[in-house]
Amino acid sequence: MLRAATLPRPPAALRRLTATPARRVTDDFDWHTPIDRSRWFFCETLTPLYYAPIYRELAPDHRRRYNQLTGMLANELISLLESEFLDAALTAVATADPADSELREAVIRFRDDEARHADAWDRLNRLSEPGWYQTRQPRLVTVSAPVRALSRFIARHPLLVPVVFWVQLVQEERSVEISRRCMRVDGDRIEPRYAGVYAAHLHDEVRHVQIDRHLIERFYRPRSPAVRHVTARLLRGFVSRLLLTPGRSSFAVVRRLVEESPELAPLKSRIRAELRRLTASDEYHRMMYSRESTPVTFDLFDRFEEFHQMQHVLRAYRPRPVTQS
């Protein structure tokens, strides 16, 4: 398990993190054979509805299709984060200190990795539903215009609004956990192209978590107590309203599932109600963010006292004393 205490420290760490040549994760994949719709696209325990009682009442075919739709939603979310939010933030950081060549090289490599990843997620979705994904326009992700505008502003000004570095860390480490869980699924249950992209994605994401930690040390730790307090409040709101609670995008998956399987229409309201109640599910919270799934993030929450307030959002987080080394 990747722990904060074991992460390499700069500046030598940045040189090591850019030493391995970049490689397109899609180069060796078969993007022509039609998708195998008898397989799952995602680890079952990563899907929100898995933690709702009604999930056990769904037929196997309905569970599998819900899984596939959730896998495509995850692809859209990760691609959107990597191609818009992180690209803008990393571009800004790369020019923050022209004299720091180590930082610039590491961040540019990070940004290029994310562009390659976004391409892989987009290609997976085009393979999964060719009629839906002729363009990169999301079909399942729904983000309001004000939220999207605010996110773009924050991404373009990471030094002014350093919550960017925490959002990167939280989501990159969450991506590590997604890949690991999908790779642990038994046998050939997950569609081979999906399994291959998760495996290729994992190596880069572990490295990105290390860079995220360095960026927090470099651009967040020296900030004033007032800026740090505001940053913690922003992250708390971002996680609780956009990342943790099943919302508009999760309901879009349910809507599509019911459109494809009209026999589920009588259950639609109950499914939506049970998804909303997941905010009170300890098991769901542990899957999303916990010391097992996001250990580096939680260790840094412990270190920076202003983030102890995350315990009021994340049911699995309780601050621990920081051990001095």
C-alpha positions in Angstrom: 0.0 0.0 0.0 1.2 3.5 -0.9 1.7 5.4 2.4 2.6 9.0 2.8 5.6 8.1 5.0 7.2 6.1 2.2 6.8 8.6 -0.6 10.1 9.9 -2.1 11.1 13.4 -1.2 12.1 16.2 -3.6 14.3 17.2 -5.3 15.7 13.8 -6.1 12.2 12.4 -6.1 11.2 14.6 -9.1 14.1 13.4 -11.1 13.2 9.8 -10.4 9.5 10.4 -11.2 10.4 11.5 -14.8 13.1 9.0 -15.4 10.9 6.3 -17.0 10.0 7.0 -20.7 6.4 7.9 -21.4 4.3 5.4 -23.3 0.8 5.6 -24.8 -1.3 3.1 -22.9 -3.4 2.6 -26.0 -0.7 1.5 -28.3 -1.0 -2.3 -27.9 -4.8 -2.5 -27.5 -7.3 -4.0 -30.0 -9.6 -1.1 -30.7 -11.4 -2.8 -33.6 -13.1 -5.9 -32.1 -16.5 -5.0 -30.9 -16.9 -4.7 -27.1 -17.8 -7.9 -25.2 -21.2 -7.0 -23.7 -21.3 -10.2 -21.7 -18.5 -8.8 -19.5 -18.5 -6.1 -16.8 -16.7 -2.8 -17.3 -16.1 -2.0 -13.6 -15.4 -3.6 -10.2 -18.9 -4.2 -8.7 -17.9 -2.8 -5.3 -17.1 0.6 -6.8 -20.6 1.2 -8.0 -22.8 3.2 -5.7 -25.9 1.1 -6.1 -24.0 -1.9 -4.9 -24.4 -0.4 -1.4 -28.2 0.0 -1.6 -30.5 -2.8 -0.5 -32.4 -2.7 -3.8 -29.3 -3.8 -5.7 -29.8 -7.4 -4.5 -33.3 -7.4 -6.1 -32.1 -6.6 -9.6 -31.7 -9.4 -12.1 -28.1 -10.3 -13.2 -28.6 -8.7 -16.6 -29.8 -5.5 -15.0 -26.8 -5.4 -12.6 -24.4 -6.0 -15.5 -25.8 -3.2 -17.6 -25.8 -0.9 -14.6 -22.2 -1.8 -14.1 -21.4 -1.0 -17.7 -23.1 2.3 -17.6 -21.3 3.2 -14.4 -18.0 2.2 -16.0 -18.7 4.6 -19.0 -19.7 7.3 -16.5 -16.4 6.8 -14.7 -14.5 7.1 -18.0 -16.3 10.4 -18.7 -15.6 11.8 -15.3 -11.9 10.9 -15.4 -11.5 12.2 -19.0 -13.2 15.4 -18.1 -11.0 15.9 -15.0 -7.8 15.1 -16.9 -8.5 17.0 -20.1 -9.9 20.2 -18.6 -9.3 20.6 -14.9 -5.9 19.1 -14.5 -4.5 20.2 -17.9 -5.2 23.9 -17.0 -3.8 23.5 -13.5 -0.7 21.8 -14.5 0.0 24.2 -17.4 -0.2 27.0 -14.9 2.1 25.3 -12.4 4.7 24.5 -15.1 5.3 28.2 -15.7 5.2 29.2 -12.0 9.0 29.1 -11.5 10.9 29.1 -14.8 14.2 28.5 -12.9 13.0 25.2 -11.4 13.7 22.8 -14.3 13.0 19.7 -12.1 9.5 20.9 -11.3 8.8 22.0 -14.8 9.8 18.6 -16.3 7.8 16.6 -13.7 4.7 18.7 -14.2 4.9 18.7 -18.0 5.3 14.9 -17.9 2.3 14.7 -15.5 0.2 16.8 -17.9 1.2 14.7 -20.9 0.3 11.6 -19.0 -3.1 13.0 -18.4 -3.7 13.7 -22.0 -2.8 10.1 -22.9 -5.1 8.8 -20.2 -8.0 11.0 -21.4 -7.5 9.6 -24.9 -7.7 6.0 -23.5 -10.9 6.7 -21.6 -12.5 8.3 -24.6 -11.5 5.4 -26.9 -13.0 2.9 -24.4 -16.3 4.8 -24.5 -16.3 5.0 -28.3 -15.7 1.2 -28.3 -18.4 0.6 -25.7 -21.2 2.8 -27.3 -20.1 3.9 -30.8 -23.4 5.7 -31.4 -23.0 7.8 -28.3 -19.4 8.9 -28.4 -18.8 10.3 -31.9 -17.5 13.4 -30.1 -16.0 13.9 -26.7 -19.3 15.4 -25.4 -20.3 13.6 -22.2 -23.5 11.5 -22.3 -23.8 10.7 -18.6 -21.9 13.3 -16.7 -24.0 16.3 -15.9 -22.3 19.4 -14.5 -24.1 22.7 -14.1 -22.8 25.7 -16.0 -21.9 27.7 -12.8 -20.0 24.8 -11.3 -18.1 24.2 -14.6 -17.2 27.9 -14.9 -16.0 28.0 -11.2 -14.0 24.8 -11.7 -12.3 26.2 -14.8 -11.4 29.5 -13.0 -9.9 27.5 -10.0 -8.0 25.3 -12.4 -6.4 28.2 -14.2 -5.2 29.9 -11.0 -3.8 27.1 -8.8 -1.4 29.4 -7.0 -4.2 31.8 -6.1 -6.6 29.0 -5.1 -4.4 26.1 -3.9 -7.4 23.8 -3.4 -6.5 22.6 -6.9 -3.6 20.6 -5.5 -5.9 18.9 -3.0 -8.5 18.0 -5.6 -5.8 16.5 -7.7 -4.5 14.4 -4.8 -7.9 13.2 -3.8 -8.9 12.2 -7.3 -5.6 10.8 -8.4 -5.4 8.5 -5.3 -9.0 7.6 -5.8 -8.0 6.6 -9.4 -5.3 4.3 -8.0 -7.9 2.5 -5.8 -10.3 2.2 -8.8 -7.5 0.5 -10.9 -6.4 -1.8 -8.1 -9.9 -3.0 -7.4 -10.7 -3.6 -11.0 -7.4 -5.5 -11.4 -8.4 -7.7 -8.4 -11.7 -8.9 -10.0 -11.6 -12.7 -10.4 -11.1 -14.4 -13.8 -12.2 -12.7 -17.0 -15.3 -11.0 -15.6 -14.1 -7.5 -16.7 -14.0 -6.8 -20.4 -10.3 -7.2 -21.5 -9.8 -3.7 -22.9 -11.1 -2.2 -19.7 -8.9 -4.4 -17.6 -5.9 -3.5 -19.7 -6.5 0.3 -19.4 -6.9 0.0 -15.7 -3.6 -1.9 -15.4 -1.7 0.6 -17.6 -3.3 3.6 -15.8 -2.2 2.4 -12.3 1.6 2.9 -12.8 1.2 6.5 -13.8 -1.3 7.3 -11.1 0.9 6.1 -8.3 3.6 8.4 -9.6 1.1 11.3 -9.9 0.1 10.9 -6.3 3.8 11.5 -5.4 3.9 14.6 -7.5 0.7 15.9 -6.0 2.2 15.5 -2.5 5.3 17.5 -3.7 3.0 20.3 -5.1 1.2 20.5 -1.7 4.5 20.8 0.1 5.8 23.4 -2.4 2.7 25.6 -3.0 0.3 25.0 -0.2 2.3 24.4 3.0 3.9 27.9 3.1 0.6 29.7 2.7 -0.9 31.8 5.5 -3.4 30.3 8.0 -6.2 32.3 6.4 -5.6 30.9 3.0 -5.2 27.4 4.4 -8.5 27.6 6.3 -10.3 28.8 3.1 -8.7 26.0 1.1 -9.9 23.4 3.6 -13.4 24.8 3.5 -13.4 24.8 -0.3 -12.2 21.2 -0.4 -14.9 20.1 2.1 -17.6 21.6 -0.1 -16.2 20.2 -3.3 -16.0 16.7 -1.9 -19.3 16.7 -0.2 -21.3 18.2 -3.1 -19.5 16.9 -6.2 -17.4 13.9 -5.4 -19.0 12.0 -2.6 -22.8 12.1 -2.8 -24.5 10.3 -5.7 -26.1 13.1 -7.6 -27.1 14.2 -11.1 -24.7 11.9 -13.0 -25.6 8.8 -10.9 -29.3 9.6 -11.6 -28.5 9.9 -15.3 -27.2 6.3 -15.2 -30.4 5.1 -13.5 -32.5 7.0 -16.0 -30.6 5.4 -18.9 -30.9 1.9 -17.3 -34.7 2.3 -17.0 -35.0 3.6 -20.6 -33.2 0.4 -21.8 -35.2 -1.8 -19.3 -38.7 -0.4 -19.0 -39.6 -3.2 -16.6 -37.5 -1.4 -14.0 -39.7 1.8 -14.2 -41.7 0.9 -11.0 -38.4 0.8 -9.1 -37.0 4.0 -10.4 -38.1 6.2 -7.5 -36.9 3.7 -4.9 -33.5 3.4 -6.6 -33.0 7.2 -6.5 -34.1 7.4 -2.9 -31.7 4.6 -1.8 -28.8 6.3 -3.7 -29.5 9.6 -1.8 -29.4 7.7 1.5 -25.8 6.4 0.8 -24.5 9.6 2.4 -25.3 7.8 5.7 -23.7 4.5 4.7 -20.4 3.7 6.5 -19.6 1.0 4.0 -20.1 3.3 1.0 -17.9 6.0 2.6 -15.1 3.5 3.3 -15.2 2.5 -0.4 -15.0 6.1 -1.5 -12.5 7.7 0.9 -10.8 5.9 3.8 -7.4 5.1 5.2 -7.5 1.9 3.1 -8.6 3.5 -0.2 -6.9 7.0 0.1 -4.1 6.6 2.7 -1.9 9.5 1.5 -4.8 11.9 1.5 -5.8 10.9 5.0 -2.2 11.1 6.3 -2.0 14.7 4.9 -5.4 15.6 6.5 -3.8 14.5 9.8 -0.8 16.7 9.2 -2.6 19.9 8.3 -5.0 20.7 11.2 -7.3 22.8 9.1 -8.3 19.6 7.2 -9.5 17.9 10.4 -12.9 19.3 9.5 -13.1 16.7 6.8 -14.3 14.3 9.5 -17.7 16.2 9.2 -18.0 15.1 5.6 -16.1 11.8 5.4 -17.5 9.2 7.8 -14.4 7.1 7.6 -12.0 10.0 8.6 -11.0 10.6 12.2 -7.9 12.7 12.7 -4.9 10.9 14.2 -1.8 12.4 15.9 1.1 13.0 13.5 4.1 11.0 14.4 7.2 13.2 14.3 10.1 11.6 12.4 
